[in-house]
Amino acid sequence: MIEFTPALAAVSAVVAGGIMTVGFAVRGTRWGTPLLMVGIVGLLLVIWYGVISKL
């Protein structure tokens, strides 16, 4: 299993932020809102896993 290191968390956050940025850029199309939601959920998952792993 892959260990969730701080570097992997940073890369995951950048990818989720990029997806969210693309979703915001194309918000007028039918793909804008789903991409924004995927980006937000991705960032929240990174934060959630970071909190849970510290417990």
N, C-alpha and C positions, 0 to 999 in steps of 0.2 A: 504494500500500500504506500502511496506517496505521502511523505511527511509535509505538512502545511507549514513551511518555513516563512519567516517574514518576507523574504524575497519573492516567494510564490504568492503571498498575500498581496504584495505590491503590484506584481504583474497582473494578478486577477482583478485588482481594483482599477488598474489602467485599462484593461480590456473592457470591463464593465462600464467605465467612464466613456470610453470610445464608442461603445454601442449606444450609450445614452446620448452622446453628442450627435451621432449619425441620426438617431431617432428624432432629436430636436430639429436637425437640419431638414429632415424630410417630413415634418409634422403635418404638412398639408396633404400627404398621400395616405393611402390605407395602411402603410407599413410604419408610419411615424409613431403612433401611440403604442403599438406592441413593442417596438424597439425601445422606446422610453421605459416601458414597464420592465422589460428584460434587464435593462441597465440598472434600474433602481433596485430590482430584486437581487441582482448580482452583487451590488455594493452592500446591500443589507445582509446578504449571506456572508460576505467577507467579514463584516463587523460582528455579526452574530457568532461566527466560528471563532473569531479572536477572543470574544468575551467568554464563550463556553470553554475554550481550551485553557483559560486562566483559572477556572474554578477548581 
